[in-house]
Amino acid sequence: METEIKDLKEDIRKLIIDVAIIKNTLLNETELTDWAKEELKKARMENESISLEEL
């Protein structure tokens, strides 16, 4: 059990680093690629959230 928790903490730590790298990359990019735009469009279609305009 303790080993599983340590492994989980390490995995979370790695994910945090990966997300930070991705955020940094996105902040430095001026435009999304066509692939990224399409993936964002798909994600938004699957999500049931409301856009700011709809609010």
N, CA, C and O of each residue as an XYZ file, in Angstrom:
220
protein
N       0.826     -1.199      0.000
C       0.000      0.000      0.000
C       0.868      1.260      0.000
O       0.621      2.192     -0.765
N       1.877      1.278      0.858
C       2.762      2.439      0.946
C       3.531      2.642     -0.363
O       3.738      3.772     -0.805
N       3.948      1.536     -0.970
C       4.663      1.617     -2.246
C       3.759      2.174     -3.331
O       4.196      2.974     -4.159
N       2.491      1.751     -3.330
C       1.537      2.246     -4.317
C       1.334      3.744     -4.172
O       1.238      4.458     -5.170
N       1.268      4.215     -2.959
C       1.087      5.653     -2.711
C       2.314      6.419     -3.186
O       2.182      7.484     -3.790
N       3.501      5.894     -2.923
C       4.727      6.551     -3.380
C       4.766      6.591     -4.899
O       5.141      7.607     -5.484
N       4.378      5.486     -5.548
C       4.347      5.444     -7.011
C       3.341      6.451     -7.551
O       3.607      7.140     -8.536
N       2.193      6.531     -6.905
C       1.159      7.467     -7.319
C       1.634      8.906     -7.176
O       1.410      9.730     -8.064
N       2.286      9.208     -6.067
C       2.829     10.558     -5.868
C       3.858     10.898     -6.943
O       3.880     12.019     -7.450
N       4.704      9.937     -7.289
C       5.718     10.163     -8.326
C       5.055     10.399     -9.678
O       5.478     11.277    -10.430
N       4.020      9.623     -9.992
C       3.290      9.809    -11.251
C       2.643     11.190    -11.299
O       2.674     11.854    -12.335
N       2.063     11.618    -10.196
C       1.435     12.944    -10.133
C       2.486     14.035    -10.299
O       2.254     15.026    -10.991
N       3.640     13.851     -9.665
C       4.719     14.827     -9.784
C       5.152     14.958    -11.247
O       5.375     16.066    -11.734
N       5.269     13.821    -11.945
C       5.653     13.837    -13.363
C       4.587     14.525    -14.203
O       4.911     15.279    -15.121
N       3.318     14.271    -13.897
C       2.235     14.914    -14.633
C       2.251     16.426    -14.447
O       2.013     17.176    -15.394
N       2.528     16.866    -13.243
C       2.607     18.305    -12.968
C       3.710     18.941    -13.806
O       3.530     20.026    -14.360
N       4.842     18.270    -13.896
C       5.956     18.781    -14.707
C       5.552     18.831    -16.172
O       5.819     19.816    -16.860
N       4.898     17.753    -16.657
C       4.459     17.720    -18.054
C       3.471     18.838    -18.366
O       3.565     19.481    -19.411
N       2.532     19.065    -17.465
C       1.546     20.131    -17.675
C       2.235     21.494    -17.694
O       1.873     22.357    -18.495
N       3.207     21.694    -16.836
C       3.942     22.960    -16.809
C       4.674     23.177    -18.133
O       4.700     24.290    -18.658
N       5.261     22.125    -18.662
C       5.958     22.224    -19.959
C       4.966     22.566    -21.067
O       5.234     23.421    -21.912
N       3.832     21.897    -21.054
C       2.810     22.158    -22.077
C       2.299     23.594    -21.974
O       2.151     24.277    -22.988
N       2.029     24.052    -20.752
C       1.567     25.427    -20.568
C       2.599     26.424    -21.072
O       2.256     27.391    -21.752
N       3.850     26.191    -20.743
C       4.914     27.085    -21.186
C       4.996     27.116    -22.711
O       5.152     28.182    -23.308
N       4.891     25.961    -23.328
C       4.934     25.883    -24.788
C       3.770     26.646    -25.399
O       3.953     27.410    -26.347
N       2.584     26.443    -24.862
C       1.407     27.124    -25.402
C       1.474     28.632    -25.216
O       1.033     29.389    -26.081
N       2.023     29.064    -24.098
C       2.134     30.502    -23.864
C       3.118     31.154    -24.824
O       2.985     32.334    -25.148
N       4.108     30.385    -25.281
C       5.113     30.929    -26.187
C       4.723     30.814    -27.651
O       5.349     31.436    -28.510
N       3.711     30.038    -27.942
C       3.236     29.902    -29.317
C       2.224     31.010    -29.596
O       1.405     31.346    -28.741
N       2.287     31.568    -30.788
C       1.357     32.641    -31.122
C       0.077     32.109    -31.739
O      -0.959     32.770    -31.673
N       0.128     30.914    -32.343
C      -1.054     30.362    -33.008
C      -1.083     28.857    -32.825
O      -0.046     28.193    -32.841
N      -2.278     28.333    -32.652
C      -2.433     26.893    -32.545
C      -2.283     26.246    -33.926
O      -2.636     26.840    -34.944
N      -1.760     25.037    -33.941
C      -1.673     24.296    -35.203
C      -3.070     23.841    -35.590
O      -3.986     23.843    -34.768
N      -3.223     23.452    -36.851
C      -4.517     22.947    -37.304
C      -4.937     21.730    -36.498
O      -6.114     21.572    -36.175
N      -3.972     20.863    -36.171
C      -4.265     19.679    -35.376
C      -4.798     20.091    -33.999
O      -5.798     19.546    -33.531
N      -4.139     21.042    -33.359
C      -4.557     21.488    -32.028
C      -5.943     22.120    -32.078
O      -6.758     21.908    -31.180
N      -6.209     22.891    -33.120
C      -7.527     23.510    -33.263
C      -8.616     22.447    -33.407
O      -9.691     22.566    -32.819
N      -8.331     21.416    -34.189
C      -9.300     20.343    -34.389
C      -9.540     19.560    -33.094
O     -10.678     19.216    -32.774
N      -8.472     19.282    -32.358
C      -8.601     18.568    -31.086
C      -9.390     19.396    -30.073
O     -10.211     18.856    -29.333
N      -9.145     20.690    -30.041
C      -9.877     21.578    -29.148
C     -11.363     21.600    -29.516
O     -12.234     21.582    -28.646
N     -11.628     21.638    -30.812
C     -13.007     21.622    -31.286
C     -13.713     20.335    -30.847
O     -14.850     20.376    -30.376
N     -13.034     19.193    -31.003
C     -13.604     17.901    -30.590
C     -13.856     17.882    -29.080
O     -14.909     17.433    -28.628
N     -12.898     18.365    -28.314
C     -13.028     18.362    -26.855
C     -14.195     19.235    -26.414
O     -14.926     18.894    -25.485
N     -14.355     20.340    -27.079
C     -15.460     21.228    -26.719
C     -16.802     20.612    -27.067
O     -17.788     20.831    -26.364
N     -16.848     19.840    -28.152
C     -18.098     19.182    -28.542
C     -18.470     18.089    -27.544
O     -19.651     17.857    -27.288
N     -17.470     17.419    -26.983
C     -17.722     16.352    -26.024
C     -18.069     16.898    -24.642
O     -18.706     16.214    -23.841
N     -17.654     18.110    -24.369
C     -17.873     18.718    -23.063
C     -19.245     19.368    -23.045
O     -19.673     19.961    -24.035
N     -19.933     19.254    -21.915
C     -21.260     19.829    -21.801
C     -21.262     21.207    -21.136
O     -22.295     21.652    -20.635
N     -20.131     21.870    -21.130
C     -20.061     23.184    -20.502
C     -20.685     24.246    -21.404
O     -20.951     24.007    -22.582
N     -20.906     25.405    -20.834
C     -21.527     26.511    -21.556
C     -20.427     27.528    -21.891
O     -19.539     27.785    -21.078
N     -20.500     28.086    -23.069
C     -19.510     29.097    -23.453
C     -19.795     30.395    -22.712
O     -20.884     30.595    -22.175
N     -18.802     31.269    -22.693
C     -18.966     32.557    -22.027
C     -20.060     33.381    -22.712
O     -20.811     34.098    -22.050
N     -20.144     33.275    -24.033
C     -21.166     34.026    -24.768
C     -22.559     33.597    -24.346
O     -23.461     34.426    -24.231
N     -22.739     32.270    -24.111
C     -24.046     31.763    -23.719
C     -24.431     32.223    -22.317
O     -25.614     32.388    -22.017
N     -23.431     32.430    -21.458
C     -23.732     32.902    -20.108
C     -24.305     34.289    -20.170
O     -24.627     34.870    -19.134
